[in-house]
Amino acid sequence: MRRQIAALLLVLASASLQAGSPPTNYWRGVHLWVDKESAAQSLIKTLPDLAKVGVNTLILEVNYSFEFSSHPELRNVTFIRRTTAVELSAAAKTNGIRLIPEFNCLGHQSFGQRIEPLLKQHPDFSETPSLMPTNKDVYCLSWCPRAPGLQEIVVSLLDEIADGFNAEALHVGMDEVYLLAAAECPRCREASPARLFSEQVNALHDHIVTRRKRQMLMWSDRVIGTQYQGAARFDNEHNDTSTCIDDIPRDIIQCDWHYEWKRSYPSLRYLTSKGFQVWPAGFQPLAASRAFSSFARAQSDPRIVGYLATTWNETPIKDASRWPPISEVLADWK
């Protein structure tokens, strides 16, 4: 009965969105890596300038750089203290900016030769333990979504970050997952990548949305597949997970990132046609971010919630408000 009621509510909400007009208060967002105290303090000082150029939402990619108390062994060497998270949250509220912390789930469990703390402390959680610890020729490791004990640890970290930043929404990453259903994994090797991906998304949704009553956001590249994301540098087809799109909840905000100049971006219409709200996300060069932003605005679709400028450390936080892919492109959404 609960599922039937939820399905009915989704249909009613979808009908309302389709009948409505584009929102008047767009999400004008910026994605920043905030992985140490100095970055957080710099952001606190920069918030008024970001607000002046129209920013009203910030995605803070924190990952393991937080003062976890449930699992202190999973803190990065540099991390944000709880007191600083409270200070940052208060400063953002004063400036009319919503904070949404991000914790990368499933993929991005390594960067180059550095393995993130979860797999470092629990190598048995890795989807491909033979690639550890050297991480040679690997873009990024993934955890095994079926590893016993893993989900309990992950959701405890998510709760601590959300509580620490007083956030009513969480971004769970889920982008660029290339190691899934590995032949060497006894739990996953006979499963389809799409099934494994949807299992992880649904487990996160069950905790974040159903239990904790928070909003959930994720990157879209793995649910739209190579037919829409194929121009991305790191995209590939060998573990296509895109068929999972019909098996995940429609109330997840899909952050659809594209960093190349194109005449059109059909993934936006694809995602909205599937019932999702979508947050287009661009980067640089400026011409590419302008093209994606303009295309998204031209859709006049109430399911497109705004525009997200990603930075990937291409601009110091203190200069972010003057970086053209932020200051110039977000102006279109005022």
C-alpha positions as a printed Julia matrix, in Angstrom:
334×3 Matrix{Float64}:
  0.0     0.0     0.0
  2.85    2.42    0.84
  4.39    1.86   -2.59
  1.01    2.49   -4.27
  0.54    5.73   -2.35
  4.08    6.84   -3.16
  3.54    6.07   -6.83
  0.3     8.09   -6.84
  2.01   11.06   -5.2
  4.78   10.9    -7.8
  2.25   10.94  -10.64
  0.45   13.93   -9.12
  3.72   15.79   -8.57
  4.82   15.05  -12.12
  1.55   16.33  -13.53
  1.88   19.5   -11.49
  5.39   20.13  -12.75
  4.46   19.47  -16.36
  1.54   21.89  -16.13
  3.55   24.6   -14.42
  5.87   27.29  -15.68
  9.64   27.51  -15.13
 10.55   28.27  -11.51
 11.05   31.9   -10.56
 13.74   31.11   -8.0
 16.3    29.09   -9.89
 19.07   27.22   -8.14
 22.15   29.26   -9.02
 24.83   26.91   -7.8
 28.56   26.49   -7.5
 30.39   23.25   -6.81
 33.55   23.62   -4.7
 36.06   21.24   -3.17
 36.15   22.11    0.53
 38.53   19.54    1.95
 40.48   21.37    4.64
 40.15   24.07    7.27
 41.81   26.74    5.16
 39.36   26.14    2.3
 36.4    26.39    4.66
 37.68   29.62    6.21
 38.32   31.08    2.77
 34.78   30.21    1.75
 33.31   31.89    4.82
 35.04   35.13    3.78
 33.94   34.71    0.15
 30.24   33.99    0.77
 29.14   37.66    0.57
 30.83   38.06   -2.83
 29.23   34.86   -4.12
 25.83   36.06   -2.95
 26.33   39.36   -4.79
 26.76   37.57   -8.14
 23.59   35.59   -7.5
 24.8    32.33   -5.99
 22.1    30.83   -3.78
 23.27   27.2    -3.54
 26.66   25.62   -2.88
 27.68   22.01   -3.35
 30.59   21.4    -0.97
 32.54   18.29   -1.91
 33.77   17.13    1.48
 34.18   13.36    1.07
 36.43   12.04    3.85
 37.67   15.48    4.9
 35.41   15.83    7.93
 35.86   15.39   11.66
 34.01   12.08   11.85
 33.38   10.79   15.37
 31.74    7.46   14.5
 34.74    6.45   12.38
 37.65    8.8    13.12
 39.96    6.41   11.31
 38.24    7.45    8.06
 39.2    11.12    8.32
 41.61   12.44    5.73
 44.84   13.93    7.01
 43.32   17.36    6.47
 39.68   17.77    7.41
 37.0    20.28    8.36
 36.28   20.54   12.05
 32.72   20.34   13.3
 32.89   23.83   14.78
 33.96   25.19   11.39
 31.08   23.38    9.66
 28.67   25.07   12.06
 30.29   28.45   11.42
 30.14   27.94    7.66
 26.51   26.85    7.8
 25.55   29.95    9.8
 27.46   32.27    7.47
 25.79   30.72    4.42
 22.35   31.19    5.94
 23.14   34.83    6.68
 24.01   35.31    3.0
 20.94   33.49    1.71
 22.94   30.51    0.43
 21.9    26.89    0.79
 24.68   24.41    1.6
 24.57   20.87    0.21
 27.53   18.67    1.23
 28.78   16.01   -1.18
 30.26   12.63   -0.33
 31.39   10.53   -3.29
 29.69    7.14   -3.21
 30.57    3.93   -5.05
 33.2     5.34   -7.42
 36.02    7.82   -6.89
 37.47    5.82   -4.02
 40.95    6.68   -5.23
 42.7     9.55   -7.0
 45.89    8.66   -8.82
 48.05    6.69   -6.43
 46.08    7.83   -3.38
 43.47    5.43   -2.06
 40.67    6.99   -0.04
 40.4     6.05    3.65
 37.45    3.65    3.36
 39.22    1.2     1.06
 42.53    1.83    2.74
 41.09    0.77    6.08
 38.8    -1.89    4.59
 40.47   -3.37    1.5
 37.85   -6.14    1.58
 35.28   -3.52    0.55
 37.03   -2.97   -2.79
 35.39   -4.2    -5.98
 38.85   -5.0    -7.36
 41.27   -5.82   -4.5
 43.91   -7.02   -6.97
 44.35   -3.4    -8.13
 45.29   -2.31   -4.64
 47.43   -0.93   -3.13
 49.42    0.36   -6.11
 46.32    1.5    -8.04
 48.38    1.22  -11.21
 46.68    2.42  -14.42
 43.35    2.86  -12.62
 41.31    6.03  -13.03
 39.42    5.49   -9.78
 38.55    2.52   -7.6
 35.01    1.57   -6.58
 33.7    -0.07   -3.48
 31.65   -3.24   -3.77
 28.02   -2.31   -3.11
 27.35   -5.8    -1.75
 30.26   -5.91    0.7
 28.98   -6.94    4.17
 29.12   -4.06    6.64
 29.87   -1.37    4.08
 26.48    0.35    3.87
 26.25    0.81    7.63
 29.55    2.69    7.66
 28.68    4.81    4.62
 25.34    6.04    5.95
 26.91    6.9     9.31
 29.4     9.13    7.49
 26.63   10.72    5.45
 24.61   11.46    8.57
 27.57   13.07   10.3
 28.3    15.35    7.36
 24.66   16.36    6.93
 24.23   17.02   10.64
 27.54   18.85   10.84
 26.56   21.3     8.1
 22.91   21.47    9.21
 22.0    20.36    5.71
 18.6    19.13    4.54
 20.07   17.74    1.31
 23.03   15.54    0.35
 24.87   15.0    -2.92
 26.08   11.39   -3.19
 28.31   11.65   -6.27
 27.93    8.32   -8.15
 29.74    9.62  -11.25
 32.38    7.91  -13.38
 31.89    4.43  -11.93
 33.93    2.18  -14.19
 34.83   -0.75  -11.93
 31.64   -2.66  -11.25
 30.61   -6.32  -11.59
 34.3    -7.23  -11.64
 35.17  -10.82  -12.46
 37.3   -11.09   -9.33
 34.54   -9.99   -6.96
 32.77  -13.07   -5.53
 29.69  -10.99   -4.65
 29.26   -9.08   -7.92
 30.86  -10.95  -10.77
 27.63  -12.5   -12.09
 25.47   -9.42  -11.63
 24.74   -6.76  -14.22
 26.43   -3.38  -13.65
 23.05   -1.66  -13.98
 21.54   -3.84  -11.26
 24.46   -3.16   -8.91
 24.31    0.56   -9.59
 20.57    0.79   -8.89
 20.99   -1.28   -5.72
 23.46    1.29   -4.41
 21.35    4.28   -5.43
 18.27    2.76   -3.82
 20.1     1.91   -0.6
 21.28    5.51   -0.32
 17.82    6.85   -1.14
 16.2     4.6     1.44
 18.42    6.07    4.15
 18.73    9.71    3.05
 15.22   10.37    1.77
 12.94    7.76    3.31
 14.5     7.56    6.76
 16.22   10.9     7.25
 13.77   13.0     5.19
 16.54   14.79    3.3
 16.77   15.59   -0.39
 19.18   13.53   -2.48
 21.23   14.65   -5.48
 23.55   12.69   -7.75
 25.56   13.09  -10.95
 23.74   11.77  -14.02
 26.41   10.37  -16.33
 25.94    6.71  -15.32
 22.14    6.79  -15.67
 22.01    8.48  -19.07
 24.7     6.3   -20.64
 27.08    6.8   -23.49
 24.34    7.76  -25.94
 24.11   11.1   -24.12
 27.41   11.41  -22.27
 29.67    9.91  -24.93
 31.69   13.06  -25.54
 33.04   12.97  -21.99
 36.74   12.21  -21.83
 36.41    9.35  -19.35
 33.24    7.76  -20.66
 33.15    4.16  -21.84
 30.7     1.42  -22.69
 32.18   -1.7   -21.12
 30.06   -1.45  -17.97
 26.99    0.44  -19.17
 24.72    1.11  -16.2
 22.18    3.32  -17.98
 19.33    0.8   -17.97
 19.07    1.35  -14.21
 17.3     4.65  -14.86
 13.87    3.01  -14.62
 14.74    1.37  -11.3
 15.67    4.41   -9.21
 13.37    6.93   -7.45
 12.23    9.95   -9.41
 12.64   12.39   -6.53
 16.45   12.3    -6.84
 17.75   15.55   -8.32
 19.85   14.63  -11.35
 22.95   16.8   -11.86
 23.57   16.48  -15.58
 27.15   17.55  -16.3
 28.53   18.38  -19.74
 31.8    20.2   -20.28
 31.95   20.35  -24.09
 30.41   22.82  -26.52
 27.5    21.25  -28.39
 24.57   22.51  -30.42
 22.17   20.58  -28.23
 22.19   18.52  -25.03
 19.48   15.85  -25.44
 20.19   14.33  -22.02
 18.18   17.15  -20.43
 15.02   16.19  -22.27
 15.72   12.51  -21.69
 15.99   12.93  -17.92
 12.96   15.2   -17.63
 10.93   12.81  -19.78
 11.76   10.11  -17.24
 10.23   12.24  -14.5
 13.36   13.7   -12.88
 14.13   17.25  -11.88
 17.46   18.18  -13.46
 20.23   20.57  -12.49
 22.47   21.21  -15.53
 26.14   21.47  -14.57
 28.86   23.09  -16.69
 32.53   23.87  -16.26
 34.84   25.51  -18.8
 35.73   26.79  -21.35
 33.38   29.72  -21.05
 31.87   29.12  -24.5
 30.9    25.57  -23.5
 29.34   26.58  -20.2
 27.41   29.37  -21.93
 26.16   26.95  -24.59
 24.86   24.44  -22.02
 23.33   27.14  -19.87
 21.58   28.78  -22.83
 20.26   25.46  -24.11
 18.9    24.6   -20.67
 17.19   27.98  -20.3
 15.64   27.68  -23.76
 13.79   24.51  -22.73
 11.47   26.53  -20.45
 10.95   23.28  -18.57
  9.76   23.45  -14.95
 11.8    20.33  -14.21
 15.07   22.16  -14.93
 15.79   23.74  -11.56
 18.65   26.09  -12.48
 22.33   25.91  -13.32
 25.38   24.55  -11.45
 28.87   25.89  -12.15
 31.59   23.38  -11.3
 35.11   24.63  -10.61
 37.37   21.6    -9.98
 39.98   23.89   -8.38
 40.42   25.89  -11.59
 39.81   29.02   -9.55
 40.79   29.7    -5.92
 37.78   29.93   -3.65
 38.61   33.56   -2.84
 38.36   34.43   -6.56
 35.32   32.3    -7.36
 32.86   35.19   -7.57
 34.96   36.76  -10.35
 35.52   33.58  -12.37
 33.63   34.04  -15.67
 32.02   30.55  -15.78
 30.39   31.55  -12.5
 29.87   35.31  -12.65
 28.84   35.52  -16.3
 26.87   32.33  -16.75
 24.87   32.41  -13.51
 23.7    35.92  -14.43
 21.48   34.31  -17.07
 19.47   32.6   -14.31
 18.55   35.65  -12.25
